[in-house]
Amino acid sequence: MTPAERQRELQRLDDLARLLDARFRLFGIRFGWDGIASIVPGLGDAVTALPGAWLIWRASRLGVPRSVILRMAANCGIDLVGGSVPLLGTLFDVAFKSNLRNMALLRRHLEETR
């Protein structure tokens, strides 16, 4: 993968993470489709876990080591379980932002290996 292709891939993954975790702002609070979908307990979080899992898969394709992938998967799992709780899960999803956390892990690894 060329550096330009890698940069485009990172931009796509950043865009996805922002869409899921920080697309909207209301009263100064950033939230995304993950927080909105969690209004439907269980189902909403399961649906938004799929793009989160795809983000992790793409990180593995970029050569991220297993230890970082496991941390990213843990973030996704915590988000899935915590967000599944009725009502409180929605607040959890708005606060936890697993996809943005995972992008920070991905970027940190890529910067360290440069």
C-alpha positions, 0 to 999 in steps of 0.5 A, spaced: 500 500 500 502 506 498 503 512 503 497 516 499 493 509 499 494 509 506 492 516 508 486 515 504 484 509 508 485 512 514 481 518 512 475 513 510 476 510 517 476 517 521 470 519 517 466 513 519 468 513 526 466 521 526 459 519 523 458 513 528 461 517 534 461 525 533 457 527 527 452 531 531 452 536 536 446 538 541 447 543 547 455 542 546 455 534 546 457 531 540 454 524 538 453 520 532 449 514 529 452 509 535 448 513 540 442 514 536 441 507 534 442 505 542 435 508 543 433 501 541 436 497 546 440 491 544 439 491 536 441 498 535 448 497 538 448 490 534 447 494 528 452 499 529 457 494 532 458 492 525 462 498 522 466 498 528 468 491 527 469 493 520 474 498 522 478 493 526 478 489 520 481 494 516 486 496 522 489 489 521 489 489 514 494 496 515 498 491 519 496 493 526 499 488 531 495 483 535 495 487 541 492 493 539 487 489 535 485 486 541 485 493 545 480 495 539 476 489 540 475 490 547 473 497 546 468 495 541 465 489 546 465 494 552 461 499 547 456 493 545 455 491 552 455 498 555 450 501 550 445 495 550 443 497 557 436 500 556 436 508 557 443 508 561 446 505 555 444 511 550 448 515 555 454 510 555 454 510 548 454 518 547 460 518 552 464 512 551 466 513 543 469 507 542 470 508 534 474 514 536 478 511 541 480 505 536 482 511 531 486 514 536 489 507 537 490 506 530 493 513 529 498 512 535 501 505 532 502 508 525 505 514 528 510 510 533 512 505 527 514 511 522 
